[in-house]
Amino acid sequence: MNNQEQIDYWNGNAGTTWVNSQESMDVMLAPLTAPLLAAASAQTDERCIDVGCGCGDTSLQLAKTGANVWGVDISQPMLVRAADRAKSLDLKNTTFSTADASAEKFSAEHDLVFSRFGVMFFTDPVSAFRNLHSSLLATGRLCFLCWQPPGKNPWMSTAGAAIKPFMQEPATPPDPRAPGPFAFADTDYLNGVLDQAGFKNIDISPVTAQLHIADNLDDAVEFQQRIGPLARALSELEGEQQAQALAAARAELSKHMTDDGLNLGASCWLAQATAR
Ligand SMILES: C[S@@+](CC[C@H](N)C(=O)[O-])C[C@H]1O[C@@H](n2cnc3c(N)ncnc32)[C@H](O)[C@@H]1O
């Protein structure tokens, strides 16, 4: 088994879209990033791997603490953005590499394996986390954020639900544990994956926040058309059907607009564990 489907996905439109949305994405995710960084508590000179580092936001923030950060990702366009940002900030304690985190040959010399939403895309999660475990010193630790189920994440599911009537029912129900944003929504399953991979002292706790999606309805619709379930669903529709679905999503989002723009709830799991 390999992650070729994900490699193609993150090097195609998805990668370019994330690069184009990088600034707004990082601002929007900040209320979730802060508790993740606090839990990771990276120290000066510690060696950290940022798994699925994407455009580098968390790698740069970890590096600012004085830690040495290695950002690994499978997406070329996102890694280019990450490296450019590190260069412009003159952060010399960062390295970015194209690497499949599930297969990269790591040496056991790292203090921290870290990720913001970059570990839910492995074809074989147990084998991938075993590989990440092999990168840690005996004193090393794991700290990452992943999403709770769609129903707990209105910021992603609200618009997607509105266009459900326009979508064809899949012939077989989708596997909720398939690689994708919600693969670790079930904590029993996640706990089992980490346990089988060799991690100890596993702790999975909720982190929630209101995310500021946009200042106005046009920007909110535009953002959700680019990233998330609405974007994916719209890509499967054409012509009049697509226009009607988009109108339904807009109407639903409009119900949630406030004087402060569109703010919707987000729920994640903060997973922490030790190597031994
Ligand atoms: C949802 S994005 C998150 C990006 C970044 N961590 C952030 O929070 O902005 C998921 C990232 O995981 C990366 N990714 C997926 N599978 C991977 C793998 N097997 N090895 C390394 N990176 C992977 C994708 O390329 C993408 O950059």
The ligand as an SDF file (V2000), in Angstrom:
LIG
                    3D

 27 29  0  0  0  0  0  0  0  0999 V2000
   -4.8670   19.6760    5.8640 C   0  0  0  0  0  0  0  0  0  0  0  0
   -3.2510   19.9650    5.2830 S   0  0  0  0  0  0  0  0  0  0  0  0
   -2.4750   20.6960    6.7080 C   0  0  0  0  0  0  0  0  0  0  0  0
   -1.2310   21.4530    6.3610 C   0  0  0  0  0  0  0  0  0  0  0  0
   -0.5510   22.1590    7.5520 C   0  0  0  0  0  0  0  0  0  0  0  0
   -0.1570   21.2470    8.5830 N   0  0  0  0  0  0  0  0  0  0  0  0
   -1.4410   23.2330    8.1130 C   0  0  0  0  0  0  0  0  0  0  0  0
   -2.0110   23.0520    9.1920 O   0  0  0  0  0  0  0  0  0  0  0  0
   -1.5850   24.2900    7.4380 O   0  0  0  0  0  0  0  0  0  0  0  0
   -2.5810   18.3300    5.2940 C   0  0  0  0  0  0  0  0  0  0  0  0
   -1.1430   18.2370    4.8740 C   0  0  0  0  0  0  0  0  0  0  0  0
   -0.6690   16.8940    5.0590 O   0  0  0  0  0  0  0  0  0  0  0  0
    0.1830   16.5700    3.9720 C   0  0  0  0  0  0  0  0  0  0  0  0
    0.3000   15.1140    3.8590 N   0  0  0  0  0  0  0  0  0  0  0  0
   -0.6700   14.2180    3.5470 C   0  0  0  0  0  0  0  0  0  0  0  0
   -0.1750   12.9690    3.5530 N   0  0  0  0  0  0  0  0  0  0  0  0
    1.1370   13.0540    3.9050 C   0  0  0  0  0  0  0  0  0  0  0  0
    2.1950   12.1030    4.0570 C   0  0  0  0  0  0  0  0  0  0  0  0
    2.0020   10.7980    3.8720 N   0  0  0  0  0  0  0  0  0  0  0  0
    3.4250   12.5570    4.4270 N   0  0  0  0  0  0  0  0  0  0  0  0
    3.6490   13.8870    4.6010 C   0  0  0  0  0  0  0  0  0  0  0  0
    2.6870   14.8320    4.4460 N   0  0  0  0  0  0  0  0  0  0  0  0
    1.4400   14.4280    4.1060 C   0  0  0  0  0  0  0  0  0  0  0  0
   -0.4910   17.2500    2.7830 C   0  0  0  0  0  0  0  0  0  0  0  0
    0.3570   17.3940    1.6780 O   0  0  0  0  0  0  0  0  0  0  0  0
   -0.9000   18.5820    3.4050 C   0  0  0  0  0  0  0  0  0  0  0  0
    0.1210   19.5360    3.3170 O   0  0  0  0  0  0  0  0  0  0  0  0
  1  2  1  0
  2  3  1  0
  2 10  1  0
  3  4  1  0
  4  5  1  0
  5  6  1  0
  5  7  1  0
  7  8  2  0
  7  9  1  0
 10 11  1  0
 11 12  1  0
 11 26  1  0
 12 13  1  0
 13 14  1  0
 13 24  1  0
 14 15  1  0
 14 23  1  0
 15 16  2  0
 16 17  1  0
 17 18  1  0
 17 23  2  0
 18 19  1  0
 18 20  2  0
 20 21  1  0
 21 22  2  0
 22 23  1  0
 24 25  1  0
 24 26  1  0
 26 27  1  0
M  CHG  2   2   1   9  -1
M  END
$$$$
